[in-house]
Amino acid sequence: MKLSKQHSMYESDHTLFIKSLREQKPGLEQRQREGRSLLWDKEPTALSEQDRVRASTVKQQAYVYQNKL
């Protein structure tokens, strides 16, 4: 289904906002990539390290706020 000429140039309010934001702050995408790499892009851990972490974790009780009597 082909859209008419009238609708082919349509841009939503969200698209216009993103375009204007990119024009106002040219380094925004690079700063987003840097922030993502700080939080999410981690080096893979060795299997021995994973085993050590798994062995050192303490099992949590089912309901944390319940005192054991």
CORBELVEN-V625000 format. One record per residue. OMEGA is omega as a letter, one per 30 degrees, with the letter a starting at -180 (* if undefined). BURIAL is b if it has 16 or more other C-alpha atoms within 10 Angstrom, else e. Layout:
omega=OMEGA burial=BURIAL
omega=OMEGA burial=BURIAL
This chain:
omega=a burial=e
omega=l burial=e
omega=l burial=e
omega=l burial=e
omega=a burial=e
omega=a burial=e
omega=a burial=e
omega=a burial=e
omega=a burial=e
omega=l burial=e
omega=a burial=e
omega=l burial=e
omega=l burial=e
omega=l burial=e
omega=l burial=e
omega=l burial=e
omega=a burial=e
omega=l burial=e
omega=a burial=e
omega=l burial=e
omega=l burial=e
omega=l burial=e
omega=a burial=e
omega=a burial=e
omega=a burial=e
omega=a burial=e
omega=a burial=e
omega=a burial=e
omega=l burial=e
omega=l burial=e
omega=l burial=e
omega=l burial=e
omega=l burial=e
omega=l burial=e
omega=l burial=e
omega=a burial=e
omega=l burial=e
omega=a burial=e
omega=a burial=e
omega=a burial=e
omega=a burial=e
omega=l burial=e
omega=l burial=e
omega=l burial=e
omega=a burial=e
omega=a burial=e
omega=l burial=e
omega=l burial=e
omega=l burial=e
omega=l burial=e
omega=l burial=e
omega=l burial=e
omega=a burial=e
omega=a burial=e
omega=a burial=e
omega=l burial=e
omega=l burial=e
omega=a burial=e
omega=a burial=e
omega=l burial=e
omega=a burial=e
omega=l burial=e
omega=a burial=e
omega=a burial=e
omega=l burial=e
omega=l burial=e
omega=l burial=e
omega=a burial=e
omega=* burial=e
